Amino acid sequence: MMLKTRELWSCLGSLLGFMAIGQTLINAVLPPEICVMLGRLMFRVTDWFSCYCVIDIPEYDGVTGNELYSAIKLHLSKTGSFNTKRVIMCRSPNCSAFTYSPASNEPLLDTFNGFNLLWEHQVSQRQIQGCSWKPMMLPDEKRNYVLKVHKNDKDQIVVPYLEHIMEHAKEIRRLNRERLLYTNSKSLSWDCRSQPWEAVPFNHPSTFETLALDPDRKAQIISDLSAFAKGEQFYQNTGRAWKRGYLLYGPPGTGKSSMIAAMANFLSYDVYDLELTEVHTNADLRKLLIRTTNKSIIVIEDIDCSLNLANRARKPKREPTTDPLVGNGKSEENTTSVTLSGLLNFTDGLWSCCGSERIFVFTTNHVDRLDPALLR
């Protein structure tokens, strides 16, 4: 038995040596063009007998990044089943979770709609053709994902599968990224280079599990938020802006801010805390709106105290004063130019559709003092 094993290894070594010598002789005798043609011919012959279709997804498309490559990396890090013990772990900036990808030339199996798909991550040295110039932004290594699909399944699986990967990667980015809490700076300090919003990490611990709330009401709120987050098609079919409004009212200390934090943690949304007293005109209010991101909660706390937006039916009429200490013939109510009409247009008018998947939340201690237009 030992003799046969030694003979087998001896024959295998001789065969490999013969192949190496043959390849060297072919490269020395034949012109490079002929060698390239023979390589292409061998590839076509093997491809003809293979039952798989091979799809390459490079990291770069020219000198620009390939979005599909990044999406595949995220998708496989969450759903792929590694057949090897060697993986690459990483954590991107502003990301709350680790991601992993297969090491070079390591296989990875994924499934979609009952089909098995085989991935391989290939890394090779980037070849410099012609002159030695190479774009400085490109790395020295050339990376690409290789997808192997059965030829009979290619037409019905490739496009839906890649679209699924793009959507799944978008959701992973949203869940993994670090959420932020924004507040607006003073309108007078804005210029073409400054940002109207300033942000800090949002790490509020409140969740629906920690809220002291009636279980039925809690379930109703969670169901409503879930339906909103999944309702893109509904809003498109009905021709409505993808937004939602909530009014939280009650005495101080009843958990209005905790409810907002729980909503943000449940949906993984950013929070924009809008301080109306720092906004001087309706135009500035619109500028703040268009600088908010999708998948966010825009909060105006204590709206009955932020501006003079009390119920117009209950508010007594006041005559303008000419007292120079108050203003040049102007009333005290016009010390700010943000109006109820501007606020309504901000939340429910044409400008409110500049973006999607946003929630407006008002809080107040005295709901009876608010104008009916804000409560509709």
C-alpha positions as CSV (number, residue, x, y, z in Angstrom):
1,M,0.0,0.0,0.0
2,M,2.8,2.4,0.9
3,L,4.5,1.6,-2.4
4,K,1.5,2.4,-4.4
5,T,1.1,5.7,-2.6
6,R,4.7,6.6,-3.3
7,E,4.3,5.7,-7.0
8,L,1.2,7.8,-7.2
9,W,2.9,10.9,-5.8
10,S,5.9,10.2,-8.0
11,C,3.7,10.1,-11.1
12,L,1.9,13.3,-10.0
13,G,5.2,15.1,-9.5
14,S,6.4,14.0,-12.9
15,L,3.2,15.2,-14.6
16,L,3.3,18.6,-12.9
17,G,7.0,19.0,-13.9
18,F,6.2,18.0,-17.5
19,M,3.3,20.6,-17.6
20,A,5.6,23.3,-16.3
21,I,8.3,22.6,-18.8
22,G,5.7,22.5,-21.6
23,Q,4.2,25.8,-20.6
24,T,7.7,27.4,-20.5
25,L,8.5,26.0,-24.0
26,I,5.2,27.2,-25.4
27,N,5.8,30.7,-24.0
28,A,9.4,30.7,-25.4
29,V,8.6,29.4,-28.9
30,L,5.1,30.8,-29.7
31,P,4.5,34.6,-30.0
32,P,2.5,36.2,-27.2
33,E,-0.4,36.8,-29.5
34,I,-0.7,33.1,-30.2
35,C,-0.5,32.3,-26.5
36,V,-3.3,34.7,-25.8
37,M,-5.4,33.1,-28.5
38,L,-4.7,29.6,-27.1
39,G,-5.7,30.8,-23.6
40,R,-9.0,32.2,-25.0
41,L,-9.7,29.0,-26.9
42,M,-9.1,26.9,-23.7
43,F,-11.4,29.2,-21.8
44,R,-14.2,28.8,-24.4
45,V,-13.8,25.0,-24.5
46,T,-14.1,24.8,-20.7
47,D,-17.0,27.2,-20.7
48,W,-18.7,25.1,-23.3
49,F,-18.7,22.0,-21.1
50,S,-19.4,23.9,-17.9
51,C,-23.0,24.1,-16.6
52,Y,-22.4,27.4,-14.8
53,C,-22.5,31.0,-16.0
54,V,-19.9,33.3,-14.4
55,I,-20.6,37.0,-13.6
56,D,-17.8,39.3,-12.5
57,I,-18.6,42.4,-10.3
58,P,-15.5,44.6,-10.0
59,E,-14.8,47.0,-7.2
60,Y,-14.3,49.9,-9.6
61,D,-16.1,50.8,-12.8
62,G,-13.3,52.7,-14.5
63,V,-12.1,55.1,-11.8
64,T,-15.5,55.3,-10.0
65,G,-16.6,52.9,-7.3
66,N,-19.1,50.2,-8.2
67,E,-22.1,50.5,-5.9
68,L,-23.1,46.9,-6.7
69,Y,-19.8,45.6,-5.3
70,S,-20.4,47.5,-2.0
71,A,-24.0,46.2,-1.8
72,I,-22.8,42.6,-2.4
73,K,-20.3,42.9,0.4
74,L,-22.9,44.1,2.9
75,H,-25.5,41.5,1.7
76,L,-23.2,38.6,2.1
77,S,-22.0,39.7,5.5
78,K,-25.5,39.2,6.8
79,T,-26.9,36.3,4.8
80,G,-24.0,34.4,3.4
81,S,-23.1,31.0,4.7
82,F,-19.3,30.6,4.8
83,N,-17.8,27.2,3.9
84,T,-14.4,28.2,5.2
85,K,-13.0,29.4,8.5
86,R,-11.1,32.4,6.9
87,V,-13.0,35.7,6.7
88,I,-12.2,39.4,6.7
89,M,-13.8,41.5,9.5
90,C,-14.2,45.3,9.4
91,R,-16.2,48.1,10.8
92,S,-16.8,51.3,8.8
93,P,-16.9,54.8,10.4
94,N,-20.3,55.9,11.7
95,C,-21.4,52.2,11.7
96,S,-22.7,50.4,14.7
97,A,-22.1,46.8,13.5
98,F,-19.2,44.7,12.2
99,T,-19.3,43.3,8.7
100,Y,-17.4,40.4,7.3
101,S,-16.5,39.2,3.8
102,P,-14.8,36.1,2.4
103,A,-11.0,36.1,2.1
104,S,-9.4,36.0,-1.3
105,N,-10.5,33.0,-3.4
106,E,-12.7,31.6,-0.7
107,P,-16.2,30.3,-1.6
108,L,-19.4,31.5,-0.1
109,L,-22.9,30.0,-0.6
110,D,-26.1,32.1,-0.7
111,T,-29.7,31.1,-1.5
112,F,-32.5,33.1,-3.1
113,N,-36.0,31.8,-3.8
114,G,-34.8,28.2,-3.5
115,F,-31.8,28.7,-5.9
116,N,-28.2,28.1,-4.7
117,L,-25.7,30.8,-5.8
118,L,-22.0,30.5,-5.3
119,W,-19.8,33.5,-4.6
120,E,-16.1,33.9,-4.7
121,H,-14.0,37.0,-3.7
122,Q,-11.0,37.3,-6.0
123,V,-8.0,39.6,-5.3
124,S,-5.2,40.1,-7.7
125,Q,-2.4,42.6,-8.4
126,R,-3.6,45.4,-10.7
127,Q,-1.9,45.2,-14.1
128,I,-0.4,48.4,-15.5
129,Q,-0.8,48.4,-19.3
130,G,1.3,50.5,-21.6
131,C,2.9,53.3,-19.8
132,S,3.4,53.3,-16.0
133,W,0.7,55.8,-15.4
134,K,-2.2,54.6,-13.1
135,P,-4.9,56.7,-11.5
136,M,-3.8,57.6,-8.0
137,M,-7.2,56.9,-6.5
138,L,-7.1,53.2,-7.5
139,P,-5.6,50.7,-5.1
140,D,-2.8,48.4,-6.1
141,E,-5.0,45.3,-5.7
142,K,-7.8,44.5,-8.0
143,R,-10.9,43.1,-6.2
144,N,-14.0,41.6,-7.6
145,Y,-16.8,39.3,-6.7
146,V,-17.5,36.3,-9.0
147,L,-21.0,34.9,-9.1
148,K,-21.6,31.4,-10.4
149,V,-25.2,30.6,-11.5
150,H,-26.5,27.6,-13.3
151,K,-27.0,28.4,-17.0
152,N,-30.6,27.2,-16.9
153,D,-31.4,29.5,-14.0
154,K,-29.6,32.6,-15.3
155,D,-32.5,34.4,-17.0
156,Q,-35.0,34.0,-14.2
157,I,-32.7,34.6,-11.2
158,V,-29.9,37.1,-11.9
159,V,-31.8,40.4,-12.2
160,P,-34.2,39.8,-9.3
161,Y,-31.4,38.5,-7.1
162,L,-29.2,41.6,-7.7
163,E,-32.2,43.9,-7.2
164,H,-32.8,42.1,-3.9
165,I,-29.2,42.6,-2.9
166,M,-29.4,46.4,-3.6
167,E,-32.5,46.8,-1.4
168,H,-31.1,44.6,1.4
169,A,-27.8,46.5,1.4
170,K,-29.7,49.8,1.7
171,E,-31.6,48.5,4.7
172,I,-28.4,47.2,6.3
173,R,-26.8,50.6,5.9
174,R,-29.7,52.3,7.6
175,L,-29.7,49.9,10.5
176,N,-25.9,49.9,11.0
177,R,-25.2,53.6,10.7
178,E,-24.9,55.7,13.8
179,R,-28.0,57.7,14.3
180,L,-27.7,61.4,14.9
181,L,-29.6,64.1,16.9
182,Y,-29.7,67.4,15.0
183,T,-30.4,70.9,16.2
184,N,-30.7,74.1,14.1
185,S,-28.3,77.0,14.4
186,K,-29.4,80.6,14.3
187,S,-30.7,81.8,10.9
188,L,-28.4,84.9,11.0
189,S,-25.3,82.7,11.1
190,W,-26.0,80.8,7.9
191,D,-24.0,81.5,4.7
192,C,-23.2,79.5,1.6
193,R,-20.6,77.4,3.4
194,S,-22.2,76.9,6.8
195,Q,-24.6,74.1,7.7
196,P,-28.0,75.0,9.2
197,W,-28.0,71.8,11.3
198,E,-25.5,70.7,13.9
199,A,-25.4,67.0,15.0
200,V,-24.3,64.9,17.9
201,P,-24.6,61.1,18.3
202,F,-28.1,59.9,19.3
203,N,-27.8,57.3,22.1
204,H,-31.1,57.7,24.0
205,P,-31.9,54.4,25.8
206,S,-35.7,54.7,25.6
207,T,-37.5,51.9,23.7
208,F,-41.0,50.6,23.5
209,E,-40.0,47.8,25.9
210,T,-39.0,50.4,28.6
211,L,-42.0,52.8,28.1
212,A,-44.7,52.7,30.8
213,L,-47.6,52.7,28.4
214,D,-50.9,50.9,28.1
215,P,-50.1,47.6,26.2
216,D,-53.0,48.1,23.7
217,R,-52.0,51.7,22.9
218,K,-48.4,50.6,22.6
219,A,-49.2,47.9,20.2
220,Q,-51.4,50.3,18.2
221,I,-48.5,52.8,17.9
222,I,-46.0,50.1,16.9
223,S,-48.4,48.8,14.3
224,D,-48.9,52.3,12.9
225,L,-45.1,53.0,12.7
226,S,-44.5,49.7,11.0
227,A,-47.2,50.3,8.4
228,F,-45.7,53.7,7.7
229,A,-42.2,52.4,7.3
230,K,-43.4,49.8,4.8
231,G,-46.0,52.0,3.1
232,E,-44.0,53.5,0.2
233,Q,-46.1,51.8,-2.4
234,F,-49.3,52.9,-0.7
235,Y,-48.3,56.5,-0.7
236,Q,-47.3,56.3,-4.3
237,N,-50.5,54.7,-5.3
238,T,-52.6,57.3,-3.5
239,G,-50.5,60.3,-4.7
240,R,-49.6,61.5,-1.2
241,A,-46.3,62.6,0.3
242,W,-44.6,59.8,2.3
243,K,-44.8,61.5,5.7
244,R,-46.8,61.3,9.0
245,G,-47.6,63.6,11.8
246,Y,-48.1,63.0,15.5
247,L,-49.1,65.3,18.4
248,L,-48.0,64.4,21.9
249,Y,-49.6,66.3,24.7
250,G,-49.7,66.1,28.4
251,P,-48.3,67.6,31.6
252,P,-44.5,67.9,31.9
253,G,-42.8,64.6,32.9
254,T,-45.4,62.3,31.2
255,G,-42.9,60.8,28.8
256,K,-43.3,62.8,25.6
257,S,-39.6,63.0,24.9
258,S,-39.1,59.4,25.8
259,M,-41.8,58.4,23.3
260,I,-40.0,60.3,20.5
261,A,-36.7,58.5,21.4
262,A,-38.5,55.2,21.4
263,M,-40.0,55.9,18.0
264,A,-36.5,56.8,16.6
265,N,-34.9,53.7,18.1
266,F,-37.7,51.5,16.7
267,L,-37.5,52.9,13.2
268,S,-33.7,53.6,13.3
269,Y,-34.4,57.2,12.2
270,D,-32.3,60.4,12.8
271,V,-34.0,63.1,15.0
272,Y,-34.1,66.8,14.1
273,D,-35.0,68.9,17.1
274,L,-36.3,72.1,15.5
275,E,-36.0,75.2,17.7
276,L,-38.5,77.7,16.2
277,T,-37.3,80.6,18.2
278,E,-34.0,80.5,16.3
279,V,-35.7,80.7,12.9
280,H,-36.5,84.2,11.7
281,T,-38.4,83.8,8.4
282,N,-40.6,81.3,6.6
283,A,-37.9,81.1,4.0
284,D,-35.4,80.0,6.6
285,L,-37.9,77.4,7.8
286,R,-38.1,75.9,4.3
287,K,-34.3,75.9,4.0
288,L,-34.1,73.8,7.2
289,L,-36.7,71.4,5.8
290,I,-34.9,70.7,2.5
291,R,-31.6,70.1,4.4
292,T,-33.1,67.2,6.4
293,T,-32.6,63.6,5.4
294,N,-35.1,60.9,4.6
295,K,-35.9,58.4,7.3
296,S,-36.0,61.0,10.0
297,I,-38.2,62.4,12.7
298,I,-38.6,66.2,12.9
299,V,-39.5,67.4,16.3
300,I,-41.0,70.7,17.5
301,E,-41.2,70.5,21.3
302,D,-43.6,72.8,23.3
303,I,-45.0,74.3,20.2
304,D,-47.5,76.4,22.3
305,C,-44.4,78.2,23.8
306,S,-42.1,78.3,20.7
307,L,-44.1,80.9,18.8
308,N,-47.4,82.8,19.1
309,L,-49.4,79.9,17.6
310,A,-52.3,79.9,20.0
311,N,-55.9,79.5,19.0
312,R,-56.8,82.5,16.9
313,A,-60.5,82.2,17.9
314,R,-59.6,82.6,21.6
315,K,-56.9,85.3,21.2
316,P,-58.1,88.9,21.8
317,K,-57.4,91.4,19.1
318,R,-54.8,93.9,20.0
319,E,-54.2,97.3,18.4
320,P,-50.8,98.1,17.0
321,T,-48.7,100.3,19.3
322,T,-46.6,103.2,18.2
323,D,-44.3,103.0,21.3
324,P,-40.7,103.3,20.0
325,L,-39.6,100.8,22.6
326,V,-41.8,98.2,21.0
327,G,-41.3,99.0,17.4
328,N,-41.9,101.5,14.6
329,G,-45.7,101.2,14.5
330,K,-45.5,97.3,14.6
331,S,-47.2,95.0,17.0
332,E,-45.4,92.8,19.5
333,E,-46.6,89.8,17.6
334,N,-44.5,90.6,14.5
335,T,-41.2,90.4,16.3
336,T,-40.6,87.2,14.3
337,S,-41.6,86.6,10.7
338,V,-42.3,82.8,11.1
339,T,-46.1,82.6,10.7
340,L,-48.7,79.9,11.3
341,S,-49.1,79.7,7.5
342,G,-45.4,79.1,7.1
343,L,-45.4,76.4,9.7
344,L,-48.4,74.7,8.1
345,N,-46.7,74.8,4.7
346,F,-43.6,73.4,6.3
347,T,-45.4,70.4,7.7
348,D,-48.4,69.8,5.3
349,G,-47.9,72.0,2.3
350,L,-46.0,71.7,-1.0
351,W,-42.7,72.0,0.7
352,S,-43.4,69.0,2.9
353,C,-43.0,66.7,-0.1
354,C,-39.4,67.6,-0.5
355,G,-38.2,64.3,0.8
356,S,-39.8,61.1,1.9
357,E,-40.3,58.8,4.9
358,R,-40.3,61.6,7.4
359,I,-42.3,62.0,10.6
360,F,-43.3,65.3,12.1
361,V,-43.9,65.3,15.9
362,F,-45.3,68.2,17.9
363,T,-45.4,68.3,21.7
364,T,-47.3,70.6,23.9
365,N,-48.4,70.8,27.6
366,H,-51.7,72.5,26.7
367,V,-53.4,71.1,23.6
368,D,-56.4,73.3,24.1
369,R,-54.3,76.4,23.4
370,L,-53.3,75.3,19.9
371,D,-54.9,76.6,16.7
372,P,-57.3,74.1,15.1
373,A,-55.3,74.3,11.9
374,L,-52.4,72.5,13.7
375,L,-54.7,69.8,15.0
376,R,-56.3,68.7,11.7
